[in-house]
């Protein structure tokens, strides 16, 4: 699986905000992945119970 991001940012004096976003991005991605995995696990459990 491959995920590609293409971001074009026009910035005037927002470098501090961008730095903050860059620092928080790994944590946000990790949380999102954990949420997706929990959803998949919950769905798999529901499917197992139906069988």
C-alpha positions in Angstrom: 0.0 0.0 0.0 1.3 3.4 -0.9 0.1 6.8 0.3 1.2 9.9 -1.5 0.7 13.4 -0.4 1.1 16.5 -2.6 0.9 19.7 -0.6 1.4 23.2 -2.1 1.6 25.9 0.6 1.7 29.6 0.0 3.0 31.2 3.1 3.6 34.7 4.4 4.9 34.9 7.9 3.5 31.6 9.0 6.7 29.7 9.5 6.1 29.2 13.2 2.7 27.6 12.5 4.3 25.3 9.9 7.0 24.2 12.3 4.4 23.4 14.9 2.4 21.4 12.4 5.5 19.5 11.3 6.4 18.7 14.9 2.8 17.4 15.7 2.4 15.5 12.4 4.0 12.2 13.5 1.8 12.1 16.6 -1.3 12.9 14.6 -0.5 10.2 12.0 0.2 7.6 14.7 -3.1 8.4 16.4 -4.9 8.1 13.1 -3.3 4.8 12.3 -4.3 3.5 15.8 -7.9 4.6 15.3 -8.0 2.8 11.9 -6.6 -0.4 13.4 -9.1 -0.3 16.2 -11.9 0.1 13.8 -10.6 -2.8 11.7 -10.2 -5.0 14.8 -13.8 -4.2 15.9 -15.2 -5.0 12.5 -13.2 -8.3 12.4 -14.6 -9.3 15.8 -18.2 -8.5 14.6 -17.6 -10.7 11.6 -16.2 -13.5 13.7 -19.3 -13.5 16.0 -21.6 -13.8 13.0 -19.9 -17.0 11.8 
